[in-house]
Amino acid sequence: MKSDEIDLIEGAEAAAGVLGLSKRQVYHMVAKKRLPYTRIGNRLYFRRSELDIAFRSRHQNFEMLTPSPVFKILDSLIEKGRRNVGLCN
């Protein structure tokens, strides 16, 4: 198993388990952009390493991280692909 696969967390419920929060709290923090994440379709993905950094910085009174630039690129590529096959308007 690659280290990237171990680092990847799929879904709000799994992220909630890692963070010791409720699923609802995770959704709230995502909506407020207080957790680094990416959305692919209806699914949320997180990186354990980015969540660790976000929570460490939160406790040190720094702003939370925004979604990773790599995830932003993935989002745009997926959206472009969906448009090409007619899944989106």
FIGU-224442 format. One record per residue: residue number from 1; x, y, z of N, C-alpha, C in turn. Coordinates in steps of 0.1 Angstrom, whole numbers, m for minus. Layout:
<pts>
PT pos  n_xx  n_yy  n_zz ca_xx ca_yy ca_zz  c_xx  c_yy  c_zz
PT NUM     X     Y     Z     X     Y     Z     X     Y     Z
...
</pts>
This chain:
<pts>
PT pos  n_xx  n_yy  n_zz ca_xx ca_yy ca_zz  c_xx  c_yy  c_zz
PT   1     8   m12     0     0     0     0     9    12     0
PT   2     6    22    m9    14    34    m9    10    43     2
PT   3    20    52     6    18    62    17     6    71    14
PT   4     4    75     1    m7    84    m3   m20    77     0
PT   5   m21    64    m2   m34    57     1   m36    57    16
PT   6   m26    56    24   m28    56    38   m32    70    43
PT   7   m27    80    36   m29    94    40   m43    98    36
PT   8   m49    92    26   m62    96    21   m73    91    30
PT   9   m82   100    33   m94    97    41  m106    99    32
PT  10  m115    89    30  m126    91    21  m139    92    30
PT  11  m146   103    28  m159   106    35  m158   113    48
PT  12  m169   120    51  m169   128    63  m170   119    75
PT  13  m176   108    74  m177    99    86  m163    94    90
PT  14  m155    90    80  m142    85    83  m133    97    89
PT  15  m135   109    83  m127   120    89  m132   123   103
PT  16  m145   122   105  m150   124   119  m143   114   129
PT  17  m142   102   125  m136    92   133  m121    95   136
PT  18  m114   100   126  m100   103   128   m98   115   137
PT  19  m107   125   136  m106   137   143  m113   137   157
PT  20  m121   127   159  m128   126   172  m140   136   172
PT  21  m146   139   161  m157   148   159  m169   140   154
PT  22  m181   147   154  m193   141   148  m192   144   133
PT  23  m199   136   125  m200   138   111  m206   152   108
PT  24  m215   156   116  m221   169   114  m211   181   116
PT  25  m202   179   126  m192   189   129  m182   190   117
PT  26  m179   178   111  m170   178   100  m177   186    88
PT  27  m189   183    85  m196   190    75  m197   205    78
PT  28  m199   209    90  m199   223    94  m185   230    91
PT  29  m175   223    95  m161   228    93  m158   229    79
PT  30  m162   220    71  m160   220    56  m167   232    50
PT  31  m180   234    54  m188   245    49  m181   259    53
PT  32  m175   260    64  m168   272    69  m154   273    64
PT  33  m150   263    56  m136   262    51  m126   262    62
PT  34  m129   254    72  m119   253    83  m112   239    83
PT  35  m115   231    73  m108   219    71  m103   218    57
PT  36   m91   213    54   m87   211    41   m93   199    35
PT  37   m99   200    23  m106   189    17  m107   191     2
PT  38  m112   180    m5  m116   182   m19  m129   174   m20
PT  39  m137   178   m29  m150   172   m32  m149   166   m46
PT  40  m152   153   m47  m152   147   m60  m167   141   m61
PT  41  m174   147   m70  m189   143   m70  m195   147   m57
PT  42  m202   138   m51  m208   141   m38  m200   136   m26
PT  43  m188   132   m29  m179   126   m18  m168   136   m14
PT  44  m165   136    m1  m155   144     4  m142   136     6
PT  45  m131   141     4  m118   135     6  m109   144    14
PT  46  m102   138    23   m93   145    32   m79   138    32
PT  47   m69   146    35   m56   140    38   m53   141    53
PT  48   m50   129    58   m47   129    73   m36   139    76
PT  49   m25   140    68   m14   149    71   m19   163    71
PT  50   m28   167    62   m33   181    62   m42   184    73
PT  51   m50   174    78   m59   176    89   m51   177   102
PT  52   m40   170   103   m31   171   114   m25   185   115
PT  53   m20   190   104   m15   204   103   m25   214   106
PT  54   m37   212   101   m48   222   103   m52   223   118
PT  55   m52   211   125   m56   211   139   m44   217   147
PT  56   m32   214   144   m21   219   151   m21   234   150
PT  57   m23   240   138   m23   254   136   m34   261   143
PT  58   m46   254   143   m57   259   150   m55   261   165
PT  59   m48   252   171   m44   253   185   m34   263   188
PT  60   m27   267   177   m17   278   179   m22   291   174
PT  61   m35   292   173   m42   305   168   m38   309   155
PT  62   m36   300   145   m34   304   131   m46   300   124
PT  63   m48   306   112   m59   303   103   m58   289    98
PT  64   m70   283    96   m70   269    91   m66   269    76
PT  65   m61   258    72   m57   257    58   m68   256    49
PT  66   m66   261    36   m76   260    26   m74   247    18
PT  67   m83   243    10   m81   230     3   m68   230    m5
PT  68   m61   219    m6   m48   217   m12   m49   221   m27
PT  69   m39   228   m32   m39   231   m47   m40   219   m56
PT  70   m34   207   m51   m35   195   m59   m50   191   m60
PT  71   m57   192   m49   m71   188   m49   m79   198   m58
PT  72   m76   210   m58   m83   220   m67   m81   216   m81
PT  73   m69   212   m85   m66   207   m99   m74   195  m102
PT  74   m75   185   m93   m83   173   m94   m97   177   m97
PT  75  m103   186   m88  m116   190   m90  m119   195  m104
PT  76  m111   204  m109  m113   210  m122  m112   200  m133
PT  77  m103   190  m132  m102   180  m142  m114   170  m142
PT  78  m119   167  m130  m131   159  m129  m143   166  m135
PT  79  m144   179  m131  m156   186  m136  m155   187  m152
PT  80  m143   189  m157  m141   190  m172  m145   177  m178
PT  81  m141   166  m172  m145   153  m177  m160   150  m176
PT  82  m166   155  m166  m181   153  m165  m188   161  m176
PT  83  m183   173  m178  m190   181  m189  m188   174  m203
PT  84  m176   168  m205  m173   161  m218  m182   149  m220
PT  85  m187   142  m209  m196   131  m211  m210   134  m209
PT  86  m213   147  m206  m227   152  m205  m233   150  m191
PT  87  m225   148  m181  m231   147  m168  m234   160  m161
PT  88  m229   171  m166  m232   184  m160  m236   193  m172
PT  89  m243   204  m168  m247   214  m178  m235   223  m182
</pts>
